[in-house]
Amino acid sequence: MLDIAEELHRWVEQGRAFAVATVVAVGGSAPRQPGAALAVDGEGTAIGSVSGGCVEGAVYDLCLQALEDGKTVVERFGYSDEDAFAVGLTCGGIIDILVTPVRGGVFPAALKAAATGEAAALARIVGGPDGLMGRALLVRPDGSYEGGLGGHPELDRTAAGEARAMLDGGRTGTVEIGADGSRCGQPLSLLVESSVPAPRMIVFGAIDFAAALVRVGKFLGYHVTVCDARPVFATPARFPEADEVVVEWPHRYLESTEVDGRSVLCVLTHDAKFDVPLLRAALRLPVAYIGAMGSRRTHEDRNERLREVGVTELELARLRSPIGLDLGARTPEETALSIGAEIVASRRGGSGASLTGAHTPIHHDGPREPDGHIGSVVA
């Protein structure tokens, strides 16, 4: 539900009644992951998606029914189910969808947190006794929470602890706990949706390729910073879509700013006086991805320079070169697309190979843990 929080927050502020259908479990080749949602208001306006189009019509009707009767239900759609097949889920997957009317409780606070980029986790019961289905907790990074799941007094504390652990990793998914708050007894399934600030993309080098990459980064949901030591090039006017434009030596800025395991660093300067000190620092940070622009000859020369300043072979072994997928890219826009595609593949565990004729999964189970791989692009 938090994937459409910005619009739903506006609905709350406008006093509109609405119901939300949320994917809570998937199997096989289902196109959307847990947390994906479709919402319908009292006038029939719909936003979001739960299946990429396969079962939207049937889920839309379920939302209207929830608005009418006020009941929370879980429905399963799968390719082996005749009714589900009739509504269009032909991709071979199975999805379980929680449909609930949104009427107060912790939902307005959860939507506001997600819409404003505040860290919080929404935990909802999506499997268990009918009387508890859809009940929710909103959990903050410090472990405090509001709302309640009902049932045993320990249940809220256990659920809050599980949700906080998911929030710390920025993860969305389901966890199993006992209805009494222990690991024993009747099981409950919780869907935990984490709302965390957007991951960072830092683009070093205020060149034409950077302008295109900023647009791709924003499209992919990153908070994008452009950094260059040359004030004549690093200007907001040249990068209007960037969240920040910083005039500073790249390695100094990297050493003074905060990055984490979701951060992406793209080095487009292909100039040794900038690249070497920057990459020397970057190679020792636990970031998700680093790309460095340059020809293959530049890449080899840069490796030698990095060795000379103490970068180890183990660190250099993390270097993937050239950056980006092989699209035959020529223009800045094509190159930015190539880089963005590799970032997604690295994040999600994709191979980057064509799906045509392949026997690999179309949808991977989830994001791969950050591995700190590095890349290099042919300029």
URUR-V606331 format. One record per backbone hydrogen bond with DSSP energy under -0.5 kcal/mol. NH is the residue of the N-H (numbers start at 0). CO is the residue of the C=O. E is the energy in kcal/mol with one decimal. If there is no record, write none. Layout:
nh->[NH & NH]
co->[CO & CO]
e->[E & E]
This chain:
nh->[2 & 3 & 4 & 7 & 8 & 9 & 10 & 11 & 12 & 13 & 14 & 15 & 17 & 18 & 19 & 20 & 21 & 21 & 22 & 23 & 24 & 26 & 34 & 35 & 37 & 38 & 39 & 40 & 41 & 43 & 46 & 48 & 53 & 58 & 59 & 60 & 61 & 62 & 63 & 64 & 65 & 66 & 67 & 68 & 69 & 72 & 74 & 76 & 78 & 80 & 81 & 84 & 85 & 86 & 87 & 88 & 89 & 93 & 94 & 95 & 96 & 97 & 98 & 98 & 99 & 99 & 101 & 102 & 106 & 109 & 110 & 111 & 112 & 113 & 114 & 115 & 116 & 117 & 119 & 120 & 121 & 122 & 122 & 123 & 123 & 124 & 125 & 125 & 126 & 131 & 132 & 132 & 133 & 134 & 135 & 136 & 137 & 138 & 138 & 139 & 140 & 142 & 145 & 147 & 151 & 154 & 155 & 156 & 157 & 158 & 159 & 160 & 161 & 162 & 163 & 164 & 165 & 166 & 167 & 168 & 169 & 170 & 172 & 174 & 176 & 177 & 178 & 180 & 187 & 188 & 189 & 189 & 190 & 191 & 191 & 192 & 192 & 193 & 194 & 195 & 200 & 201 & 202 & 202 & 203 & 203 & 204 & 204 & 206 & 210 & 211 & 212 & 213 & 214 & 215 & 216 & 217 & 218 & 219 & 220 & 221 & 222 & 223 & 224 & 225 & 226 & 227 & 230 & 232 & 233 & 234 & 237 & 238 & 241 & 242 & 243 & 245 & 247 & 247 & 252 & 253 & 254 & 255 & 255 & 256 & 262 & 263 & 264 & 265 & 266 & 266 & 267 & 267 & 273 & 274 & 275 & 277 & 278 & 279 & 280 & 281 & 282 & 283 & 284 & 286 & 287 & 288 & 289 & 290 & 291 & 292 & 293 & 298 & 299 & 300 & 301 & 302 & 303 & 304 & 305 & 306 & 307 & 308 & 308 & 309 & 310 & 315 & 316 & 317 & 318 & 319 & 320 & 321 & 322 & 324 & 326 & 334 & 335 & 336 & 337 & 338 & 339 & 340 & 341 & 342 & 343 & 344 & 345 & 346 & 347 & 348 & 349 & 357 & 363 & 367 & 370 & 372 & 373 & 374 & 375 & 376 & 378]
co->[34 & 0 & 1 & 3 & 4 & 5 & 6 & 7 & 8 & 9 & 11 & 10 & 101 & 39 & 99 & 37 & 19 & 97 & 35 & 95 & 95 & 93 & 22 & 32 & 20 & 46 & 18 & 44 & 16 & 40 & 38 & 36 & 50 & 54 & 55 & 56 & 57 & 58 & 59 & 60 & 61 & 62 & 63 & 64 & 65 & 98 & 96 & 94 & 92 & 77 & 79 & 80 & 81 & 82 & 84 & 83 & 87 & 26 & 76 & 24 & 74 & 21 & 72 & 96 & 19 & 97 & 17 & 100 & 103 & 105 & 106 & 107 & 108 & 109 & 110 & 111 & 113 & 112 & 194 & 138 & 192 & 120 & 136 & 121 & 190 & 134 & 123 & 188 & 188 & 128 & 128 & 129 & 124 & 131 & 147 & 122 & 145 & 120 & 136 & 143 & 118 & 139 & 137 & 135 & 178 & 151 & 151 & 152 & 153 & 154 & 155 & 156 & 157 & 158 & 159 & 160 & 161 & 162 & 163 & 164 & 166 & 165 & 191 & 189 & 187 & 181 & 185 & 177 & 176 & 126 & 174 & 187 & 123 & 172 & 189 & 121 & 190 & 191 & 119 & 193 & 222 & 263 & 200 & 224 & 201 & 265 & 202 & 226 & 204 & 206 & 207 & 208 & 209 & 210 & 211 & 212 & 213 & 214 & 215 & 217 & 216 & 198 & 221 & 200 & 243 & 202 & 245 & 228 & 229 & 229 & 232 & 234 & 234 & 238 & 223 & 223 & 225 & 227 & 245 & 248 & 249 & 250 & 251 & 252 & 252 & 259 & 199 & 288 & 201 & 264 & 290 & 203 & 265 & 270 & 270 & 271 & 273 & 274 & 275 & 276 & 277 & 278 & 280 & 281 & 284 & 262 & 262 & 372 & 264 & 374 & 266 & 376 & 294 & 295 & 296 & 297 & 298 & 299 & 300 & 301 & 302 & 303 & 304 & 305 & 306 & 305 & 311 & 312 & 314 & 315 & 373 & 318 & 375 & 375 & 337 & 324 & 330 & 331 & 332 & 333 & 334 & 335 & 336 & 337 & 338 & 339 & 340 & 341 & 342 & 343 & 344 & 344 & 354 & 361 & 346 & 287 & 287 & 317 & 289 & 319 & 291 & 376]
e->[-0.6 & -1.7 & -1.3 & -2.0 & -2.9 & -1.3 & -1.9 & -2.4 & -2.3 & -1.8 & -1.5 & -2.4 & -0.6 & -2.5 & -2.7 & -3.3 & -0.5 & -3.0 & -3.0 & -3.0 & -1.2 & -2.1 & -2.8 & -2.1 & -2.4 & -2.6 & -2.4 & -2.2 & -1.7 & -2.0 & -2.0 & -1.7 & -1.1 & -2.3 & -2.6 & -1.7 & -1.7 & -2.2 & -2.0 & -2.2 & -2.3 & -2.2 & -1.4 & -2.9 & -2.2 & -2.2 & -2.6 & -2.9 & -1.2 & -1.6 & -0.6 & -3.0 & -1.9 & -1.2 & -1.1 & -1.6 & -1.9 & -2.7 & -2.9 & -2.6 & -3.2 & -2.8 & -3.2 & -0.5 & -2.3 & -0.5 & -2.7 & -0.7 & -1.1 & -2.4 & -2.7 & -2.3 & -2.3 & -2.2 & -2.5 & -1.8 & -0.9 & -2.8 & -2.1 & -2.5 & -2.5 & -0.6 & -2.7 & -0.5 & -2.3 & -2.1 & -0.6 & -2.9 & -1.3 & -1.8 & -0.8 & -0.7 & -3.2 & -2.0 & -0.5 & -2.3 & -2.5 & -3.2 & -0.5 & -3.0 & -0.5 & -2.0 & -1.9 & -1.2 & -0.9 & -1.7 & -0.5 & -0.6 & -2.4 & -2.8 & -2.7 & -2.0 & -2.2 & -2.6 & -2.4 & -1.8 & -1.9 & -2.6 & -2.5 & -1.0 & -1.4 & -2.7 & -2.1 & -2.0 & -2.2 & -3.2 & -3.0 & -2.1 & -3.5 & -2.7 & -2.9 & -0.5 & -2.8 & -3.2 & -0.6 & -2.7 & -0.6 & -0.6 & -3.4 & -0.6 & -2.4 & -2.8 & -0.6 & -3.5 & -0.6 & -3.0 & -0.6 & -2.6 & -1.8 & -1.5 & -1.5 & -2.3 & -2.6 & -1.4 & -1.8 & -3.0 & -2.5 & -2.1 & -2.0 & -1.3 & -2.6 & -3.0 & -0.8 & -2.8 & -2.4 & -2.7 & -2.1 & -0.8 & -1.4 & -2.3 & -1.7 & -0.9 & -1.1 & -1.4 & -1.9 & -1.5 & -3.4 & -1.1 & -0.8 & -2.4 & -2.6 & -1.9 & -1.0 & -0.7 & -1.3 & -1.7 & -2.8 & -2.8 & -2.9 & -0.5 & -4.5 & -3.2 & -0.8 & -1.6 & -3.5 & -1.9 & -1.5 & -3.5 & -2.4 & -1.5 & -2.7 & -2.7 & -1.2 & -2.1 & -1.5 & -1.8 & -1.2 & -1.6 & -2.9 & -2.3 & -3.7 & -3.8 & -2.6 & -2.2 & -2.4 & -2.7 & -2.1 & -1.9 & -2.1 & -2.4 & -2.4 & -1.9 & -0.9 & -0.6 & -1.7 & -2.4 & -2.5 & -2.1 & -1.3 & -1.9 & -3.2 & -0.5 & -1.5 & -9.2 & -1.3 & -1.6 & -2.6 & -2.5 & -2.1 & -2.2 & -2.4 & -2.9 & -2.5 & -1.7 & -2.2 & -2.2 & -2.4 & -2.7 & -2.4 & -2.8 & -1.6 & -1.6 & -1.7 & -0.5 & -1.8 & -0.6 & -0.6 & -3.0 & -2.9 & -0.6 & -1.8 & -0.6]
